[in-house]
């Protein structure tokens, strides 16, 4: 039976930039629902601040994000 730790170590989940940005926004919105000075509010704000600093780190972004190419569908036309 494999241990839980092996499953977590092998996890190679990658996110899009928009997913990470949305997570940061949700953390900030959720933090605002708590009273000022509460530990819950401070934890969510710290998480959002950490994500913001990670966005500036190109090496971290390359390791944890996936580039998504959006295809242009024929039905949408080409704008000409």
C-alpha positions as CSV (number, residue, x, y, z in Angstrom):
1,X,0.0,0.0,0.0
2,X,1.7,3.3,-1.1
3,X,2.1,5.9,1.6
4,X,0.3,9.2,1.4
5,X,3.6,11.0,1.4
6,X,4.7,9.3,-1.9
7,X,1.5,10.4,-3.5
8,X,2.1,14.0,-2.5
9,X,5.7,14.0,-3.5
10,X,4.8,12.7,-7.0
11,X,2.1,15.3,-7.5
12,X,3.0,17.4,-10.6
13,X,-0.2,19.5,-10.7
14,X,0.3,22.7,-12.9
15,X,-2.0,25.6,-13.1
16,X,-2.7,28.4,-15.6
17,X,-1.8,31.9,-14.7
18,X,-5.5,32.8,-14.6
19,X,-6.2,30.1,-12.1
20,X,-3.5,31.3,-9.8
21,X,-4.7,34.9,-10.2
22,X,-8.2,33.8,-9.4
23,X,-7.1,32.0,-6.3
24,X,-5.3,35.2,-5.1
25,X,-8.4,37.2,-5.7
26,X,-10.6,34.7,-3.8
27,X,-8.1,34.8,-0.8
28,X,-8.4,38.6,-0.6
29,X,-12.2,38.6,-0.9
30,X,-12.5,35.9,1.8
31,X,-10.0,37.8,4.0
32,X,-12.2,40.8,3.8
33,X,-15.2,38.8,5.2
34,X,-13.3,38.4,8.6
35,X,-12.9,41.2,11.2
36,X,-9.7,43.2,11.1
37,X,-7.0,41.7,13.2
38,X,-8.4,38.2,13.2
39,X,-6.1,35.3,12.6
40,X,-8.2,34.0,9.8
41,X,-8.1,37.3,8.0
42,X,-4.3,37.6,8.5
43,X,-3.8,34.0,7.2
44,X,-5.7,34.7,4.0
45,X,-3.9,38.0,3.4
46,X,-0.6,36.3,3.9
47,X,-1.5,33.6,1.4
48,X,-2.5,36.3,-1.2
49,X,0.8,38.2,-0.5
50,X,2.8,35.0,-1.0
51,X,1.1,34.3,-4.3
52,X,1.8,37.8,-5.4
53,X,5.5,37.5,-4.7
54,X,5.6,34.1,-6.4
55,X,4.1,35.7,-9.6
56,X,7.2,37.8,-9.8
57,X,9.5,34.7,-9.7
58,X,9.8,33.4,-13.3
59,X,11.5,30.2,-12.3
60,X,8.6,29.4,-9.9
61,X,6.0,30.2,-12.6
62,X,7.7,28.0,-15.1
63,X,7.8,25.1,-12.7
64,X,4.1,25.5,-11.5
65,X,2.2,26.8,-14.5
66,X,1.2,25.6,-17.9
67,X,0.9,27.7,-21.0
68,X,-2.5,27.4,-22.6
69,X,-3.0,28.1,-26.3
70,X,-6.5,29.1,-27.1
71,X,-7.6,28.0,-30.5
72,X,-9.5,30.4,-32.7
73,X,-12.6,28.6,-33.9
74,X,-13.8,28.9,-37.5
75,X,-17.3,29.8,-36.3
76,X,-16.0,33.0,-34.6
77,X,-14.5,34.3,-37.8
78,X,-11.2,36.0,-38.3
79,X,-12.4,39.7,-38.0
80,X,-11.7,40.5,-41.6
